[in-house]
Amino acid sequence: MPISGKDNPQVKRWRLLTADRRARRETGLFACEGARLCADAAKSGVEVVLLLYTEKAATTYAAQVETLLKVARREEVITPAVAQHMSDTDAPQGIFCICAMPQRAKDAATLDEKGRYLALEDVQDPANLGAVIRTAEALGLRGLLLSDGCCDVYNPKVLRASMGGVFRLPLFAAGEMKTLLPRLRERGMRAFACVPDAAAVPVCDAPLTDGCICLIGNEGNGLRAETIAACDTAVTIPMAGRAESLNAAMAAGIVMWELVRR
């Protein structure tokens, strides 16, 4: 029989993983929702620990459910009422997974010295982080560096906005940028601080070639002063309008295009 109770242990477990970063970190598990995202996780080699789905979803999204059933360690059918209880959307697709994290963040000391990377410092908006991950993967960046102050990449909003990019893009734990950057510069890498300052070098003129990292800061405060001081050069996106700065994800997209177009 389908799971019909909102207090079912598996339902409560799924909801805890969506809401609690510490629970995700301690268990090494995360929750995701939706036919495309869940199937994308499975296709990317992510271990599906538990699949919860409605009978209607098995018909409407037959291909995705079939993909998930082949790899899920355990599966349970749930009622539409339970699916509505679990979802944060008005019209849930009825597919939910608990998955094992496909990667712990790599040590930034393992970066390829000839690679081109973007680094984010203290980016807090999950939608921004997800959009940056999606763009970075689409453009073929070698990876993304994340400071300790960034939001959790397995936050449900990050997962949705990344369109599965979290499962595939190499992510590196950067710790504190002011500590990491001198170590990377000793290895011959160059660091470019992206700032809203008309006196900085236009990003389109900066030497963004192999062995470089561009840094984008917090949505409200930008990069920390000590991080800017630890970089080789400050660069900016020239703007003709009256806006003082761009959204962090938009700025990152422009900078990443400059990184890969040469």
C-alpha positions in Angstrom: 0.0 0.0 0.0 1.2 3.6 -0.7 2.6 5.6 2.2 -0.3 7.8 3.3 0.9 9.2 6.6 2.8 12.5 6.9 4.6 11.2 10.0 6.1 8.2 8.1 9.8 8.0 9.0 10.9 8.1 5.4 8.8 11.2 4.7 10.1 12.9 7.8 13.7 12.0 6.9 13.3 13.5 3.4 11.8 16.7 4.8 14.6 17.0 7.4 17.2 16.8 4.7 15.6 19.6 2.7 15.5 21.9 5.7 18.6 21.2 7.8 22.1 21.8 6.4 23.7 20.1 9.5 21.6 16.9 8.9 22.9 16.8 5.3 26.5 17.4 6.4 26.4 14.8 9.1 24.7 12.1 7.0 26.3 12.8 3.7 22.8 12.7 2.2 20.6 15.2 0.4 17.0 15.4 -0.8 15.9 16.4 -4.3 12.5 16.7 -6.0 11.2 16.5 -9.5 11.3 14.2 -12.5 14.2 15.9 -14.3 16.4 16.6 -11.3 16.1 13.2 -9.8 16.6 11.4 -13.1 19.6 13.7 -13.8 21.1 12.7 -10.5 20.8 9.0 -11.4 22.2 9.5 -14.9 25.1 11.4 -13.4 26.0 8.4 -11.2 24.7 9.7 -7.9 23.6 6.9 -5.5 19.9 7.0 -5.0 19.3 5.8 -1.5 15.5 6.1 -1.5 12.9 6.9 -4.2 9.4 8.1 -3.2 6.9 8.5 -6.0 3.2 8.6 -6.7 1.3 6.2 -9.0 0.4 9.1 -11.2 4.1 10.1 -11.5 4.9 6.5 -12.6 2.6 7.1 -15.6 3.2 10.8 -16.4 7.0 10.5 -16.0 7.4 6.9 -16.9 10.9 7.2 -18.5 12.3 9.1 -15.5 10.7 6.7 -12.9 12.0 3.7 -14.8 15.5 5.2 -14.8 15.3 5.7 -11.0 13.8 2.3 -10.3 16.8 0.7 -11.9 19.3 2.3 -9.5 17.4 3.1 -6.3 18.4 1.0 -3.3 14.8 1.3 -2.0 11.6 2.6 -3.4 8.2 3.4 -1.9 4.9 4.6 -3.5 3.3 7.6 -1.8 -0.2 9.2 -2.0 -0.8 12.5 -3.7 -1.5 14.1 -0.3 1.9 13.0 1.0 3.5 14.3 -2.1 1.8 17.7 -1.6 3.0 17.7 2.0 6.6 17.1 1.0 6.7 19.6 -1.9 7.2 23.3 -1.8 5.4 23.7 -5.1 1.7 24.0 -5.7 1.7 21.2 -8.3 4.3 18.7 -7.4 5.4 16.1 -10.0 5.3 13.4 -7.3 9.0 12.2 -7.5 11.3 12.6 -4.5 14.8 11.1 -3.8 17.2 10.9 -1.0 20.7 10.6 -2.5 24.3 10.2 -1.3 26.4 13.3 -2.0 28.4 12.5 -5.1 31.4 14.5 -4.0 32.8 16.1 -1.0 34.4 19.4 -2.0 37.9 18.9 -3.3 40.9 20.5 -1.7 41.7 23.7 -3.5 45.4 22.8 -3.3 44.7 20.2 -6.0 43.7 22.8 -8.6 45.3 22.4 -12.0 47.9 25.2 -12.3 46.9 25.7 -15.9 43.2 25.7 -15.4 40.8 28.6 -15.4 38.5 28.9 -12.4 35.9 31.1 -10.8 35.9 31.5 -7.0 32.9 32.7 -4.9 33.3 34.3 -1.5 30.4 34.4 0.9 27.7 34.0 -1.7 24.6 33.4 0.3 21.6 33.4 -2.1 21.0 29.7 -3.1 19.5 30.8 -6.5 22.6 32.8 -7.3 24.9 29.9 -6.4 22.8 27.4 -8.4 22.8 29.8 -11.4 26.6 30.2 -11.2 27.1 26.4 -11.1 24.8 25.9 -14.0 26.6 28.5 -16.1 30.1 27.3 -15.1 29.3 23.7 -16.2 27.7 24.9 -19.4 30.7 27.0 -20.3 33.2 24.2 -19.5 35.0 25.8 -16.6 37.5 23.5 -14.8 35.7 24.0 -11.5 34.3 26.4 -9.0 36.0 27.4 -5.7 33.7 28.1 -2.7 34.7 29.9 0.5 33.5 28.6 3.8 31.0 31.4 3.9 29.0 30.3 0.8 25.7 28.6 1.2 25.3 24.8 1.0 25.5 23.4 -2.6 22.9 20.7 -1.6 20.3 23.3 -0.5 17.2 22.4 -2.6 17.1 25.8 -4.2 20.7 25.4 -5.3 20.0 22.0 -6.7 17.0 23.3 -8.7 18.8 26.4 -10.0 21.9 24.4 -11.0 19.8 22.1 -13.2 22.0 19.1 -12.2 25.3 21.0 -12.5 26.1 20.2 -8.8 26.4 16.6 -9.8 29.0 17.2 -12.5 31.0 20.3 -11.9 34.2 19.9 -9.8 33.7 22.0 -6.6 36.7 23.0 -4.5 36.7 24.0 -0.8 38.6 27.2 -0.6 38.4 28.0 3.1 39.4 31.6 3.6 40.4 33.3 0.3 43.1 35.5 2.0 44.8 32.3 3.1 44.4 30.3 -0.1 45.4 32.9 -2.7 49.0 33.4 -1.6 49.5 29.6 -1.8 48.1 29.5 -5.3 50.1 32.5 -6.5 53.2 30.8 -5.3 52.4 28.0 -7.8 52.2 30.6 -10.6 48.5 31.2 -10.7 47.1 34.7 -11.0 44.1 36.0 -9.1 41.7 38.7 -10.4 39.3 40.4 -7.9 36.1 41.4 -9.6 34.9 44.7 -8.1 32.4 47.5 -9.0 35.1 50.1 -9.5 35.4 52.1 -12.7 39.2 52.6 -11.9 39.8 48.8 -12.1 40.9 47.1 -15.3 38.0 46.3 -17.6 37.5 42.5 -17.5 37.5 42.3 -21.3 41.0 43.7 -21.3 42.4 41.6 -18.5 44.8 38.7 -19.3 42.5 35.9 -18.4 44.5 33.1 -19.8 45.6 29.7 -18.4 46.4 29.5 -14.8 44.0 32.2 -13.4 41.2 32.6 -11.0 38.5 35.3 -11.0 36.8 36.0 -7.7 33.2 37.2 -7.1 32.0 38.4 -3.7 29.0 38.5 -1.5 25.7 39.9 -2.9 25.6 42.9 -0.6 29.2 43.5 0.3 31.3 42.2 -2.5 34.7 40.7 -1.9 36.4 41.2 1.5 39.1 43.9 1.5 41.8 41.4 2.5 40.8 39.2 -0.4 41.1 42.0 -2.9 44.5 42.8 -1.4 45.6 39.2 -1.9 44.8 39.3 -5.6 47.1 40.3 -8.4 44.7 42.7 -10.2 41.3 44.2 -9.7 39.0 44.0 -12.7 35.5 45.3 -13.4 32.6 45.0 -15.8 32.2 48.3 -17.5 28.7 49.7 -17.2 27.1 52.6 -19.1 23.9 52.8 -17.0 23.3 54.2 -13.6 23.3 50.9 -11.7 26.3 50.7 -9.3 26.7 46.9 -9.6 25.3 43.7 -11.1 23.6 40.7 -9.5 26.3 38.3 -8.4 25.1 35.5 -10.7 24.9 37.8 -13.7 28.4 39.3 -13.0 29.8 35.7 -12.6 28.3 34.7 -16.0 29.9 37.6 -17.8 33.3 37.0 -16.1 33.1 33.2 -16.9 32.4 34.0 -20.6 35.5 36.2 -20.6 37.4 33.3 -19.0 36.5 30.7 -21.7 36.3 32.8 -24.9 40.0 33.3 -25.4 
